[in-house]
Amino acid sequence: MEFYFLGTGAGMPSKQRNVSSIALLHPKMTWLFDCGEATQHQMLHSPIKPRKVSTIFITHLHGDHIFGLPGFISTRAALEGTTLLTIYGPKGLKEWLDATLRVTGTYLRYPLDIIEVEASRTYEHEGFRITVEELEHRFPAFGYRIEGEEEKGALLVEELKRLDIPSGPLYRQIKQEPTFVFEGTEYQSADFLGAPKPGVKIAVLGDTVPCDNSIRLADQVDLLIHEATFADSEQDHAGRFGHSTARQAAEIAVQAQAKKLLLTHISARYVDQEQRLETEAREVFPESYLMMDHQSVVMKG
């Protein structure tokens, strides 16, 4: 599983950073979180194939998070995309997209399913549980918590050898089925498996000031992706515009007991001095990392 950052800027693009979009690459699917203007251009310099994207999660309807969506949807069709595209997002997303596609005469050769999310709802999607909570921004904004299914523990090979159970197809059955039969005797598969491995837990938050729902979504996650629009010296300014500083993002990570924090949504005013944001975050939470466009982070799960 890999997070690939297509756009890490805030508000408007700069020469160093495009506006918001993050891809989640998994062997079974590709997801996007937000789709700011020129996201499809960023994809041209990335491993992401538009027709492979199966799901898009929109955090809120500000332009720097959605203005790339109509172009991406159209390009996906032109590139022979024929499979279902599901888009989760706030109320109003369907009305805006329907009008845009109708007025521009955009023809899609694939089905489009737009799901307008509600706070405190959980959705099951492509083998993951997605929990949605509303954040505190100057516009309705949401965060997403992604939880993978618990994985079965490793085979206890020595225990199997003790019973002279040979390796091969039977080993696969033990991993997949609750019971198995060997030489006329039925066994419980769980007796030959180690402790189960917890599924991956990730939180991707939209624009927000620090709030309780941020902590709730990020509770003990393996990875937290949080905006860090401003430096600590501009905390009051950040709050007026519904944003967080890098230090505040780190404080959320500490309170939530997250394992790793990735900082994004960086204001263009910090060109040539961005490192200060990572430094301020690491003073609070050492596992903080400032993301750049076309940077990726690989994790298990």
C-alpha positions, 0 to 999 in steps of 0.5 A: 500500500502506497500513498502518492502525493499529487498535490500538496499546496494550499489555496492555489498552485505554486511552481513547487506545489499543485493543489490538493490530491493524494492517491492511495495505491493498493494491489487491488485498487487505486483511490484518490483523496481530493482532485484539485485543478491539474490533478490529471496533469500531475498524473502524467508524471506519476505511476497512476493510471486514470482508468485504474482509479475506482474511488474518489473521496472529496473532503470538501467543495472548495475549488482547490479540492475539486476543480480537477474533478470534471477534467479527470472524469472526462479523461478517464472515459477517453482513456478507455475507462469502463469500470464503475467510478464511485465518488464520496463527498459532501452534499452538493457534489452530485448537483455540481457534477451533474450540471457540469457534465450536462452543460459541457456535453461530457459523455461517460462510457462508465457508470458514475456513483456519487455518494453524498456522505453524512457525519458519523456514518460508516461505509463498507467499500472494496474490503475497507471500512470508511468512517466519516466525521465532520471537521471544523472549517469555514465550509462543510468539510469531512475527514475519512478513517480507513480501516482494513480487515483483520488478517489471520495470523501466520501458520504455526508450521512447527505444530503442523510438522509435529502432526506430520501434516505436509505442506502444500494445498492443505496449508492454504486450506488452513489459512482460508477455512475454519476447519480441515481434515487430515487422515480422518481427523478434523482440526480447528484451523485456529489452533495452528495459526498465530495471533491475528494481525490488526488491519491497517488504520489510516486517517485522511483529514480535510481542511480543519482547525484542531477539533475532537473529531480529528482526534476521533478519526485519527485514534491509534492510526498507523498513518495520519494525513493532516493539513499544515497550512501555516507556521506556528507564528500564524496560529491566529491567522490559521484559525480565522480561515479554518486551518491548522498549523504544523504544530497543531497537526502534531498535537492532534497526532500526539493526542490520537496516539498516531504512529506517523504524521504526514503534513500537506496543504502547505501555504505558498508563502513558505517557499524556501522556508518550508522546513520550518513547518516540519521542524515545528511539528517534530518538536511535538511529534518526532514522526512528522514528515513534510510531504512534497508533490510526487513524494510517496510513502509505502506502508504495510496493509 
